[in-house]
Amino acid sequence: MKHFLLGSVLGATAGLIFSCMKDDKGNRPGKPLKVEFDGLKHDTQSFTCALKKTKQASQELNAQMPEAQRIISDMGDDIEKYSRHIQPTVDRLKQKGEEMNQDLENLASDNKKA
């Protein structure tokens, strides 16, 4: 206990002497440390704020997810219904296109014969 108390007193004395010293510009050693500490404190507060916003956004996303899934499912159903609705028209267009190709082939072969 005696050594601990002696070490504490010597450490406090050395710290006091060190803090009273000044560099070439007249600044004490604690000043840059305070600037660093203030910067760290500000960065920590910014990080905490950003983390809070991220958690809030995540909660909002999770709350909106069921509705978004329902909308996507409804859109898929609508696309499927539309595809079934237009399929007869697409089939008729394909058939007409094939008929036109066949007619063109017949005309080309008739022109070659003539």
C-alpha positions as MATLAB code, in Angstrom:
seq = 'MKHFLLGSVLGATAGLIFSCMKDDKGNRPGKPLKVEFDGLKHDTQSFTCALKKTKQASQELNAQMPEAQRIISDMGDDIEKYSRHIQPTVDRLKQKGEEMNQDLENLASDNKKA';
ca = [
       0.000    0.000    0.000;
       2.908    2.292    0.831;
       4.421    1.743   -2.650;
       1.082    2.341   -4.348;
       0.628    5.651   -2.547;
       4.204    6.677   -3.345;
       3.709    5.775   -7.028;
       0.449    7.713   -7.176;
       2.056   10.806   -5.665;
       5.070   10.594   -8.004;
       2.799   10.055  -11.039;
       0.597   13.001  -10.127;
       3.660   15.194   -9.590;
       5.170   14.164  -12.926;
       1.839   14.846  -14.660;
       1.575   18.272  -13.065;
       5.121   19.187  -14.114;
       4.559   17.853  -17.635;
       1.320   19.844  -18.008;
       3.044   23.076  -16.975;
       5.706   22.785  -19.674;
       5.282   24.688  -22.940;
       6.552   23.912  -26.433;
       8.267   26.321  -28.883;
       4.960   27.995  -29.763;
       3.921   28.463  -26.164;
       1.307   25.693  -26.228;
       0.973   23.255  -23.384;
       1.021   19.512  -24.165;
      -2.588   19.111  -23.067;
      -3.937   21.415  -25.787;
      -3.416   19.016  -28.754;
      -4.703   16.182  -26.608;
      -7.848   18.188  -25.857;
      -8.323   18.856  -29.573;
      -7.913   15.131  -30.288;
     -10.294   14.237  -27.473;
     -12.903   16.738  -28.701;
     -12.579   15.327  -32.234;
     -12.994   11.792  -30.926;
     -16.004   12.875  -28.887;
     -17.580   14.514  -31.945;
     -16.891   11.451  -34.104;
     -18.432    9.211  -31.456;
     -21.548   11.378  -31.323;
     -21.790   11.362  -35.138;
     -21.416    7.585  -35.207;
     -24.066    7.171  -32.506;
     -26.449    9.423  -34.425;
     -25.805    7.548  -37.678;
     -26.306    4.214  -35.935;
     -29.608    5.446  -34.490;
     -30.779    6.587  -37.944;
     -29.752    3.242  -39.428;
     -31.720    1.327  -36.815;
     -34.755    3.545  -37.421;
     -34.519    3.056  -41.181;
     -34.201   -0.694  -40.697;
     -37.314   -0.729  -38.518;
     -39.236    1.296  -41.098;
     -38.095   -1.057  -43.858;
     -39.200   -4.078  -41.855;
     -42.569   -2.411  -41.227;
     -43.060   -1.693  -44.957;
     -41.821   -5.096  -46.170;
     -45.156   -6.989  -45.963;
     -46.926   -4.287  -47.967;
     -44.135   -4.235  -50.556;
     -44.292   -8.036  -50.888;
     -48.052   -7.851  -51.362;
     -47.689   -5.166  -54.045;
     -45.038   -7.204  -55.885;
     -47.273  -10.274  -55.710;
     -50.227   -8.265  -57.051;
     -48.080   -6.924  -59.887;
     -47.011  -10.466  -60.787;
     -50.661  -11.558  -60.824;
     -51.603   -8.589  -63.032;
     -48.802   -9.377  -65.487;
     -49.871  -13.014  -65.642;
     -53.513  -12.015  -66.275;
     -52.454   -9.561  -68.986;
     -50.265  -12.210  -70.619;
     -53.210  -14.625  -70.738;
     -55.437  -11.838  -72.081;
     -53.129  -10.907  -74.965;
     -52.027  -14.472  -75.818;
     -54.808  -15.026  -78.443;
     -53.792  -11.774  -80.170;
     -50.126  -12.794  -80.145;
     -51.043  -16.202  -81.566;
     -53.080  -14.572  -84.379;
     -50.182  -12.213  -85.164;
     -47.787  -15.174  -85.344;
     -50.167  -17.030  -87.626;
     -50.580  -13.987  -89.898;
     -46.812  -13.532  -89.990;
     -46.324  -17.186  -90.978;
     -49.006  -16.858  -93.648;
     -47.319  -13.725  -95.024;
     -43.941  -15.486  -95.089;
     -45.491  -18.424  -96.913;
     -47.111  -16.047  -99.424;
     -43.779  -14.292  -99.986;
     -42.016  -17.611 -100.504;
     -44.702  -18.641 -103.016;
     -44.347  -15.334 -104.867;
     -40.564  -15.660 -104.955;
     -40.756  -19.180 -106.321;
     -43.383  -18.091 -108.916;
     -41.118  -15.235 -110.031;
     -38.176  -17.621 -110.435;
     -40.266  -19.947 -112.624;
     -41.468  -17.150 -114.836;
];
